[in-house]
């Protein structure tokens, strides 16, 4: 079994969305990631439930879906070389 981290290994964006948000409002972004995001990422809540208040506090005029699209699109930079190596490894293992 091979486990690979996604953030910074399989996905390597030029800039993380959270970094961009910290430039907009550092304190609010820190609070969001330490509370709402942590709760959602551990399955205790739904991230979309937290987004309307966070987006409004940032002064953005977006729906939660628009915000998530911006976030996910900005970080959609797969590490193609590593993914190719994983495919090659998988093909080699599957052929044994």
Backbone as XML, in Angstrom:
<?xml version="1.0"?>
<chain id="A" units="angstrom">
  <residue number="1" name="UNK">
    <atom name="N" x="0.837" y="-1.164" z="0.000"/>
    <atom name="CA" x="0.000" y="0.000" z="0.000"/>
    <atom name="C" x="0.888" y="1.234" z="0.000"/>
  </residue>
  <residue number="2" name="UNK">
    <atom name="N" x="0.506" y="2.192" z="-0.812"/>
    <atom name="CA" x="1.218" y="3.461" z="-0.901"/>
    <atom name="C" x="0.235" y="4.575" z="-0.573"/>
  </residue>
  <residue number="3" name="UNK">
    <atom name="N" x="0.567" y="5.379" z="0.402"/>
    <atom name="CA" x="-0.258" y="6.528" z="0.762"/>
    <atom name="C" x="0.503" y="7.795" z="0.409"/>
  </residue>
  <residue number="4" name="UNK">
    <atom name="N" x="-0.190" y="8.710" z="-0.272"/>
    <atom name="CA" x="0.427" y="9.978" z="-0.651"/>
    <atom name="C" x="-0.426" y="11.128" z="-0.142"/>
  </residue>
  <residue number="5" name="UNK">
    <atom name="N" x="0.208" y="12.123" z="0.405"/>
    <atom name="CA" x="-0.478" y="13.323" z="0.849"/>
    <atom name="C" x="-0.952" y="14.099" z="-0.378"/>
  </residue>
  <residue number="6" name="UNK">
    <atom name="N" x="-2.094" y="14.712" z="-0.284"/>
    <atom name="CA" x="-2.612" y="15.483" z="-1.408"/>
    <atom name="C" x="-2.008" y="16.883" z="-1.400"/>
  </residue>
  <residue number="7" name="UNK">
    <atom name="N" x="-2.232" y="17.636" z="-0.327"/>
    <atom name="CA" x="-1.799" y="19.032" z="-0.272"/>
    <atom name="C" x="-0.282" y="19.148" z="-0.296"/>
  </residue>
  <residue number="8" name="UNK">
    <atom name="N" x="0.222" y="19.712" z="-1.363"/>
    <atom name="CA" x="1.652" y="19.943" z="-1.491"/>
    <atom name="C" x="2.419" y="18.769" z="-2.060"/>
  </residue>
  <residue number="9" name="UNK">
    <atom name="N" x="1.759" y="17.645" z="-2.304"/>
    <atom name="CA" x="2.416" y="16.479" z="-2.887"/>
    <atom name="C" x="1.735" y="16.124" z="-4.203"/>
  </residue>
  <residue number="10" name="UNK">
    <atom name="N" x="0.476" y="15.711" z="-4.133"/>
    <atom name="CA" x="-0.260" y="15.404" z="-5.362"/>
    <atom name="C" x="-0.883" y="16.646" z="-5.980"/>
  </residue>
  <residue number="11" name="UNK">
    <atom name="N" x="-1.111" y="17.655" z="-5.178"/>
    <atom name="CA" x="-1.653" y="18.925" z="-5.657"/>
    <atom name="C" x="-0.691" y="20.023" z="-5.219"/>
  </residue>
  <residue number="12" name="UNK">
    <atom name="N" x="-0.207" y="20.787" z="-6.197"/>
    <atom name="CA" x="0.814" y="21.797" z="-5.912"/>
    <atom name="C" x="0.438" y="23.145" z="-6.536"/>
  </residue>
  <residue number="13" name="UNK">
    <atom name="N" x="-0.545" y="23.836" z="-5.961"/>
    <atom name="CA" x="-0.934" y="25.134" z="-6.523"/>
    <atom name="C" x="0.165" y="26.175" z="-6.329"/>
  </residue>
  <residue number="14" name="UNK">
    <atom name="N" x="0.099" y="27.198" z="-7.139"/>
    <atom name="CA" x="1.061" y="28.287" z="-7.014"/>
    <atom name="C" x="0.894" y="29.006" z="-5.682"/>
  </residue>
  <residue number="15" name="UNK">
    <atom name="N" x="-0.355" y="29.084" z="-5.214"/>
    <atom name="CA" x="-0.654" y="29.711" z="-3.927"/>
    <atom name="C" x="-1.895" y="29.042" z="-3.353"/>
  </residue>
  <residue number="16" name="UNK">
    <atom name="N" x="-1.845" y="28.699" z="-2.080"/>
    <atom name="CA" x="-3.015" y="28.124" z="-1.432"/>
    <atom name="C" x="-4.073" y="29.207" z="-1.259"/>
  </residue>
  <residue number="17" name="UNK">
    <atom name="N" x="-5.326" y="28.819" z="-1.406"/>
    <atom name="CA" x="-6.430" y="29.757" z="-1.298"/>
    <atom name="C" x="-6.452" y="30.414" z="0.084"/>
  </residue>
  <residue number="18" name="UNK">
    <atom name="N" x="-6.130" y="29.658" z="1.112"/>
    <atom name="CA" x="-6.095" y="30.214" z="2.460"/>
    <atom name="C" x="-5.093" y="31.350" z="2.601"/>
  </residue>
  <residue number="19" name="UNK">
    <atom name="N" x="-3.992" y="31.284" z="1.871"/>
    <atom name="CA" x="-2.993" y="32.360" z="1.901"/>
    <atom name="C" x="-3.604" y="33.627" z="1.309"/>
  </residue>
  <residue number="20" name="UNK">
    <atom name="N" x="-4.317" y="33.461" z="0.208"/>
    <atom name="CA" x="-4.982" y="34.598" z="-0.419"/>
    <atom name="C" x="-6.022" y="35.208" z="0.537"/>
  </residue>
  <residue number="21" name="UNK">
    <atom name="N" x="-6.778" y="34.342" z="1.208"/>
    <atom name="CA" x="-7.779" y="34.836" z="2.155"/>
    <atom name="C" x="-7.140" y="35.569" z="3.326"/>
  </residue>
  <residue number="22" name="UNK">
    <atom name="N" x="-5.983" y="35.083" z="3.784"/>
    <atom name="CA" x="-5.300" y="35.755" z="4.900"/>
    <atom name="C" x="-4.886" y="37.175" z="4.515"/>
  </residue>
  <residue number="23" name="UNK">
    <atom name="N" x="-4.567" y="37.381" z="3.228"/>
    <atom name="CA" x="-4.234" y="38.744" z="2.799"/>
    <atom name="C" x="-5.472" y="39.641" z="2.858"/>
  </residue>
  <residue number="24" name="UNK">
    <atom name="N" x="-6.645" y="39.065" z="2.628"/>
    <atom name="CA" x="-7.885" y="39.848" z="2.690"/>
    <atom name="C" x="-8.240" y="40.197" z="4.135"/>
  </residue>
  <residue number="25" name="UNK">
    <atom name="N" x="-8.112" y="39.214" z="5.025"/>
    <atom name="CA" x="-8.468" y="39.429" z="6.428"/>
    <atom name="C" x="-7.837" y="38.310" z="7.253"/>
  </residue>
  <residue number="26" name="UNK">
    <atom name="N" x="-6.674" y="38.574" z="7.772"/>
    <atom name="CA" x="-5.900" y="37.542" z="8.473"/>
    <atom name="C" x="-6.628" y="36.983" z="9.692"/>
  </residue>
  <residue number="27" name="UNK">
    <atom name="N" x="-7.155" y="37.845" z="10.532"/>
    <atom name="CA" x="-7.779" y="37.379" z="11.773"/>
    <atom name="C" x="-9.030" y="36.555" z="11.488"/>
  </residue>
  <residue number="28" name="UNK">
    <atom name="N" x="-9.856" y="37.030" z="10.585"/>
    <atom name="CA" x="-11.084" y="36.323" z="10.248"/>
    <atom name="C" x="-10.782" y="34.970" z="9.604"/>
  </residue>
  <residue number="29" name="UNK">
    <atom name="N" x="-9.787" y="34.943" z="8.728"/>
    <atom name="CA" x="-9.418" y="33.689" z="8.061"/>
    <atom name="C" x="-8.850" y="32.692" z="9.060"/>
  </residue>
  <residue number="30" name="UNK">
    <atom name="N" x="-8.013" y="33.148" z="9.961"/>
    <atom name="CA" x="-7.456" y="32.261" z="10.986"/>
    <atom name="C" x="-8.578" y="31.662" z="11.833"/>
  </residue>
  <residue number="31" name="UNK">
    <atom name="N" x="-9.515" y="32.520" z="12.245"/>
    <atom name="CA" x="-10.640" y="32.049" z="13.052"/>
    <atom name="C" x="-11.468" y="31.020" z="12.272"/>
  </residue>
  <residue number="32" name="UNK">
    <atom name="N" x="-11.729" y="31.279" z="11.009"/>
    <atom name="CA" x="-12.511" y="30.357" z="10.183"/>
    <atom name="C" x="-11.830" y="28.994" z="10.093"/>
  </residue>
  <residue number="33" name="UNK">
    <atom name="N" x="-10.529" y="28.976" z="9.796"/>
    <atom name="CA" x="-9.831" y="27.697" z="9.645"/>
    <atom name="C" x="-9.670" y="26.963" z="10.975"/>
  </residue>
  <residue number="34" name="UNK">
    <atom name="N" x="-9.566" y="27.687" z="12.068"/>
    <atom name="CA" x="-9.409" y="27.039" z="13.368"/>
    <atom name="C" x="-10.730" y="26.527" z="13.939"/>
  </residue>
  <residue number="35" name="UNK">
    <atom name="N" x="-11.843" y="27.038" z="13.460"/>
    <atom name="CA" x="-13.137" y="26.631" z="14.012"/>
    <atom name="C" x="-13.988" y="25.925" z="12.952"/>
  </residue>
  <residue number="36" name="UNK">
    <atom name="N" x="-14.597" y="26.682" z="12.085"/>
    <atom name="CA" x="-15.551" y="26.135" z="11.107"/>
    <atom name="C" x="-14.909" y="25.109" z="10.184"/>
  </residue>
  <residue number="37" name="UNK">
    <atom name="N" x="-13.763" y="25.441" z="9.617"/>
    <atom name="CA" x="-13.120" y="24.518" z="8.687"/>
    <atom name="C" x="-12.686" y="23.241" z="9.397"/>
  </residue>
  <residue number="38" name="UNK">
    <atom name="N" x="-12.135" y="23.379" z="10.587"/>
    <atom name="CA" x="-11.718" y="22.195" z="11.353"/>
    <atom name="C" x="-12.926" y="21.315" z="11.668"/>
  </residue>
  <residue number="39" name="UNK">
    <atom name="N" x="-14.018" y="21.924" z="12.064"/>
    <atom name="CA" x="-15.232" y="21.182" z="12.364"/>
    <atom name="C" x="-15.714" y="20.425" z="11.122"/>
  </residue>
  <residue number="40" name="UNK">
    <atom name="N" x="-15.710" y="21.098" z="9.993"/>
    <atom name="CA" x="-16.176" y="20.460" z="8.755"/>
    <atom name="C" x="-15.208" y="19.385" z="8.272"/>
  </residue>
  <residue number="41" name="UNK">
    <atom name="N" x="-13.928" y="19.635" z="8.400"/>
    <atom name="CA" x="-12.949" y="18.669" z="7.892"/>
    <atom name="C" x="-12.843" y="17.420" z="8.762"/>
  </residue>
  <residue number="42" name="UNK">
    <atom name="N" x="-13.403" y="17.474" z="9.958"/>
    <atom name="CA" x="-13.444" y="16.292" z="10.821"/>
    <atom name="C" x="-14.830" y="15.657" z="10.845"/>
  </residue>
  <residue number="43" name="UNK">
    <atom name="N" x="-15.701" y="16.110" z="9.958"/>
    <atom name="CA" x="-17.019" y="15.508" z="9.821"/>
    <atom name="C" x="-18.034" y="15.927" z="10.865"/>
  </residue>
  <residue number="44" name="UNK">
    <atom name="N" x="-17.715" y="16.937" z="11.637"/>
    <atom name="CA" x="-18.632" y="17.379" z="12.688"/>
    <atom name="C" x="-19.684" y="18.353" z="12.170"/>
  </residue>
  <residue number="45" name="UNK">
    <atom name="N" x="-19.446" y="18.942" z="11.010"/>
    <atom name="CA" x="-20.396" y="19.887" z="10.430"/>
    <atom name="C" x="-20.206" y="19.919" z="8.920"/>
  </residue>
  <residue number="46" name="UNK">
    <atom name="N" x="-21.090" y="20.620" z="8.261"/>
    <atom name="CA" x="-21.041" y="20.782" z="6.815"/>
    <atom name="C" x="-20.408" y="22.138" z="6.509"/>
  </residue>
  <residue number="47" name="UNK">
    <atom name="N" x="-19.348" y="22.148" z="5.739"/>
    <atom name="CA" x="-18.644" y="23.392" z="5.428"/>
    <atom name="C" x="-19.586" y="24.434" z="4.831"/>
  </residue>
  <residue number="48" name="UNK">
    <atom name="N" x="-20.502" y="23.994" z="3.990"/>
    <atom name="CA" x="-21.417" y="24.943" z="3.339"/>
    <atom name="C" x="-22.295" y="25.689" z="4.347"/>
  </residue>
  <residue number="49" name="UNK">
    <atom name="N" x="-22.515" y="25.108" z="5.506"/>
    <atom name="CA" x="-23.298" y="25.797" z="6.533"/>
    <atom name="C" x="-22.539" y="26.998" z="7.104"/>
  </residue>
  <residue number="50" name="UNK">
    <atom name="N" x="-21.228" y="26.926" z="7.114"/>
    <atom name="CA" x="-20.401" y="27.988" z="7.683"/>
    <atom name="C" x="-20.089" y="29.094" z="6.676"/>
  </residue>
  <residue number="51" name="UNK">
    <atom name="N" x="-20.163" y="28.784" z="5.403"/>
    <atom name="CA" x="-19.678" y="29.718" z="4.391"/>
    <atom name="C" x="-20.461" y="31.023" z="4.263"/>
  </residue>
  <residue number="52" name="UNK">
    <atom name="N" x="-21.787" y="31.035" z="4.321"/>
    <atom name="CA" x="-22.466" y="32.328" z="4.139"/>
    <atom name="C" x="-21.980" y="33.423" z="5.090"/>
  </residue>
  <residue number="53" name="UNK">
    <atom name="N" x="-21.842" y="33.107" z="6.367"/>
    <atom name="CA" x="-21.372" y="34.113" z="7.334"/>
    <atom name="C" x="-19.926" y="34.511" z="7.061"/>
  </residue>
  <residue number="54" name="UNK">
    <atom name="N" x="-19.086" y="33.539" z="6.730"/>
    <atom name="CA" x="-17.672" y="33.830" z="6.453"/>
    <atom name="C" x="-17.533" y="34.698" z="5.212"/>
  </residue>
  <residue number="55" name="UNK">
    <atom name="N" x="-18.251" y="34.339" z="4.164"/>
    <atom name="CA" x="-18.188" y="35.105" z="2.913"/>
    <atom name="C" x="-18.663" y="36.542" z="3.147"/>
  </residue>
  <residue number="56" name="UNK">
    <atom name="N" x="-19.762" y="36.688" z="3.870"/>
    <atom name="CA" x="-20.288" y="38.027" z="4.167"/>
    <atom name="C" x="-19.293" y="38.833" z="4.993"/>
  </residue>
  <residue number="57" name="UNK">
    <atom name="N" x="-18.677" y="38.195" z="5.991"/>
    <atom name="CA" x="-17.706" y="38.890" z="6.840"/>
    <atom name="C" x="-16.491" y="39.343" z="6.035"/>
  </residue>
  <residue number="58" name="UNK">
    <atom name="N" x="-16.145" y="38.586" z="4.997"/>
    <atom name="CA" x="-15.039" y="38.979" z="4.123"/>
    <atom name="C" x="-15.426" y="40.134" z="3.201"/>
  </residue>
  <residue number="59" name="UNK">
    <atom name="N" x="-16.726" y="40.396" z="3.114"/>
    <atom name="CA" x="-17.194" y="41.458" z="2.232"/>
    <atom name="C" x="-17.303" y="41.026" z="0.784"/>
  </residue>
  <residue number="60" name="UNK">
    <atom name="N" x="-17.390" y="39.727" z="0.575"/>
    <atom name="CA" x="-17.502" y="39.187" z="-0.779"/>
    <atom name="C" x="-18.973" y="39.011" z="-1.135"/>
  </residue>
  <residue number="61" name="UNK">
    <atom name="N" x="-19.251" y="39.147" z="-2.413"/>
    <atom name="CA" x="-20.608" y="38.972" z="-2.923"/>
    <atom name="C" x="-20.648" y="37.675" z="-3.726"/>
  </residue>
  <residue number="62" name="UNK">
    <atom name="N" x="-20.646" y="36.543" z="-3.009"/>
    <atom name="CA" x="-20.630" y="35.226" z="-3.632"/>
    <atom name="C" x="-21.575" y="34.297" z="-2.895"/>
  </residue>
  <residue number="63" name="UNK">
    <atom name="N" x="-22.064" y="33.313" z="-3.626"/>
    <atom name="CA" x="-22.796" y="32.226" z="-2.985"/>
    <atom name="C" x="-21.761" y="31.243" z="-2.442"/>
  </residue>
  <residue number="64" name="UNK">
    <atom name="N" x="-22.153" y="30.363" z="-1.540"/>
    <atom name="CA" x="-21.216" y="29.332" z="-1.091"/>
    <atom name="C" x="-20.666" y="28.494" z="-2.251"/>
  </residue>
  <residue number="65" name="UNK">
    <atom name="N" x="-21.512" y="28.161" z="-3.222"/>
    <atom name="CA" x="-21.029" y="27.378" z="-4.364"/>
    <atom name="C" x="-20.014" y="28.147" z="-5.195"/>
  </residue>
  <residue number="66" name="UNK">
    <atom name="N" x="-20.242" y="29.448" z="-5.394"/>
    <atom name="CA" x="-19.280" y="30.261" z="-6.141"/>
    <atom name="C" x="-17.951" y="30.356" z="-5.393"/>
  </residue>
  <residue number="67" name="UNK">
    <atom name="N" x="-18.024" y="30.517" z="-4.080"/>
    <atom name="CA" x="-16.824" y="30.598" z="-3.253"/>
    <atom name="C" x="-16.042" y="29.286" z="-3.331"/>
  </residue>
  <residue number="68" name="UNK">
    <atom name="N" x="-16.756" y="28.164" z="-3.174"/>
    <atom name="CA" x="-16.084" y="26.861" z="-3.259"/>
    <atom name="C" x="-15.484" y="26.621" z="-4.631"/>
  </residue>
  <residue number="69" name="UNK">
    <atom name="N" x="-16.175" y="27.043" z="-5.677"/>
    <atom name="CA" x="-15.632" y="26.887" z="-7.033"/>
    <atom name="C" x="-14.334" y="27.677" z="-7.178"/>
  </residue>
  <residue number="70" name="UNK">
    <atom name="N" x="-14.329" y="28.918" z="-6.696"/>
    <atom name="CA" x="-13.103" y="29.720" z="-6.749"/>
    <atom name="C" x="-11.979" y="29.027" z="-5.982"/>
  </residue>
  <residue number="71" name="UNK">
    <atom name="N" x="-12.292" y="28.532" z="-4.796"/>
    <atom name="CA" x="-11.314" y="27.868" z="-3.939"/>
    <atom name="C" x="-10.733" y="26.641" z="-4.636"/>
  </residue>
  <residue number="72" name="UNK">
    <atom name="N" x="-11.602" y="25.736" z="-5.059"/>
    <atom name="CA" x="-11.142" y="24.485" z="-5.649"/>
    <atom name="C" x="-10.454" y="24.707" z="-6.988"/>
  </residue>
  <residue number="73" name="UNK">
    <atom name="N" x="-10.961" y="25.649" z="-7.780"/>
    <atom name="CA" x="-10.340" y="25.939" z="-9.067"/>
    <atom name="C" x="-8.939" y="26.526" z="-8.879"/>
  </residue>
  <residue number="74" name="UNK">
    <atom name="N" x="-8.774" y="27.373" z="-7.862"/>
    <atom name="CA" x="-7.467" y="28.005" z="-7.636"/>
    <atom name="C" x="-6.406" y="27.000" z="-7.202"/>
  </residue>
  <residue number="75" name="UNK">
    <atom name="N" x="-6.838" y="25.886" z="-6.604"/>
    <atom name="CA" x="-5.884" y="24.881" z="-6.124"/>
    <atom name="C" x="-5.818" y="23.651" z="-7.018"/>
  </residue>
  <residue number="76" name="UNK">
    <atom name="N" x="-6.445" y="23.711" z="-8.168"/>
    <atom name="CA" x="-6.472" y="22.569" z="-9.082"/>
    <atom name="C" x="-5.199" y="22.551" z="-9.939"/>
  </residue>
  <residue number="77" name="UNK">
    <atom name="N" x="-4.107" y="22.189" z="-9.305"/>
    <atom name="CA" x="-2.810" y="22.101" z="-9.966"/>
    <atom name="C" x="-2.168" y="20.757" z="-9.611"/>
  </residue>
  <residue number="78" name="UNK">
    <atom name="N" x="-2.616" y="19.697" z="-10.291"/>
    <atom name="CA" x="-2.078" y="18.366" z="-9.970"/>
    <atom name="C" x="-0.598" y="18.244" z="-10.332"/>
  </residue>
  <residue number="79" name="UNK">
    <atom name="N" x="0.087" y="17.452" z="-9.551"/>
    <atom name="CA" x="1.496" y="17.143" z="-9.791"/>
    <atom name="C" x="1.530" y="16.019" z="-10.841"/>
  </residue>
  <residue number="80" name="UNK">
    <atom name="N" x="1.554" y="16.410" z="-12.104"/>
    <atom name="CA" x="1.443" y="15.440" z="-13.197"/>
    <atom name="C" x="2.589" y="14.424" z="-13.205"/>
  </residue>
  <residue number="81" name="UNK">
    <atom name="N" x="3.784" y="14.865" z="-12.876"/>
    <atom name="CA" x="4.922" y="13.942" z="-12.872"/>
    <atom name="C" x="4.738" y="12.851" z="-11.819"/>
  </residue>
  <residue number="82" name="UNK">
    <atom name="N" x="4.300" y="13.243" z="-10.642"/>
    <atom name="CA" x="4.093" y="12.253" z="-9.583"/>
    <atom name="C" x="2.926" y="11.340" z="-9.923"/>
  </residue>
  <residue number="83" name="UNK">
    <atom name="N" x="1.859" y="11.888" z="-10.467"/>
    <atom name="CA" x="0.717" y="11.057" z="-10.847"/>
    <atom name="C" x="1.108" y="10.050" z="-11.926"/>
  </residue>
  <residue number="84" name="UNK">
    <atom name="N" x="1.954" y="10.451" z="-12.861"/>
    <atom name="CA" x="2.432" y="9.525" z="-13.888"/>
    <atom name="C" x="3.264" y="8.416" z="-13.257"/>
  </residue>
  <residue number="85" name="UNK">
    <atom name="N" x="4.099" y="8.770" z="-12.292"/>
    <atom name="CA" x="4.913" y="7.762" z="-11.610"/>
    <atom name="C" x="4.032" y="6.779" z="-10.844"/>
  </residue>
  <residue number="86" name="UNK">
    <atom name="N" x="2.962" y="7.277" z="-10.235"/>
    <atom name="CA" x="2.036" y="6.401" z="-9.507"/>
    <atom name="C" x="1.332" y="5.464" z="-10.489"/>
  </residue>
  <residue number="87" name="UNK">
    <atom name="N" x="0.908" y="6.000" z="-11.640"/>
    <atom name="CA" x="0.276" y="5.135" z="-12.650"/>
    <atom name="C" x="1.234" y="4.051" z="-13.128"/>
  </residue>
  <residue number="88" name="UNK">
    <atom name="N" x="2.493" y="4.423" z="-13.320"/>
    <atom name="CA" x="3.499" y="3.446" z="-13.751"/>
    <atom name="C" x="3.706" y="2.382" z="-12.678"/>
  </residue>
  <residue number="89" name="UNK">
    <atom name="N" x="3.806" y="2.798" z="-11.461"/>
    <atom name="CA" x="3.969" y="1.864" z="-10.350"/>
    <atom name="C" x="2.756" y="0.922" z="-10.259"/>
  </residue>
  <residue number="90" name="UNK">
    <atom name="N" x="1.565" y="1.490" z="-10.376"/>
    <atom name="CA" x="0.348" y="0.684" z="-10.303"/>
    <atom name="C" x="0.322" y="-0.333" z="-11.450"/>
  </residue>
  <residue number="91" name="UNK">
    <atom name="N" x="0.688" y="0.077" z="-12.641"/>
    <atom name="CA" x="0.708" y="-0.836" z="-13.788"/>
    <atom name="C" x="1.709" y="-1.954" z="-13.558"/>
  </residue>
  <residue number="92" name="UNK">
    <atom name="N" x="2.846" y="-1.634" z="-12.976"/>
    <atom name="CA" x="3.865" y="-2.639" z="-12.695"/>
    <atom name="C" x="3.364" y="-3.635" z="-11.639"/>
  </residue>
  <residue number="93" name="UNK">
    <atom name="N" x="2.735" y="-3.128" z="-10.605"/>
    <atom name="CA" x="2.215" y="-3.988" z="-9.535"/>
    <atom name="C" x="1.090" y="-4.863" z="-10.075"/>
  </residue>
  <residue number="94" name="UNK">
    <atom name="N" x="0.192" y="-4.277" z="-10.881"/>
    <atom name="CA" x="-0.929" y="-5.028" z="-11.430"/>
    <atom name="C" x="-0.481" y="-6.120" z="-12.395"/>
  </residue>
  <residue number="95" name="UNK">
    <atom name="N" x="0.693" y="-5.947" z="-13.003"/>
    <atom name="CA" x="1.164" y="-6.945" z="-13.976"/>
    <atom name="C" x="1.872" y="-8.116" z="-13.297"/>
  </residue>
  <residue number="96" name="UNK">
    <atom name="N" x="2.171" y="-7.968" z="-12.021"/>
    <atom name="CA" x="2.870" y="-9.065" z="-11.294"/>
    <atom name="C" x="1.931" y="-10.161" z="-10.874"/>
  </residue>
</chain>
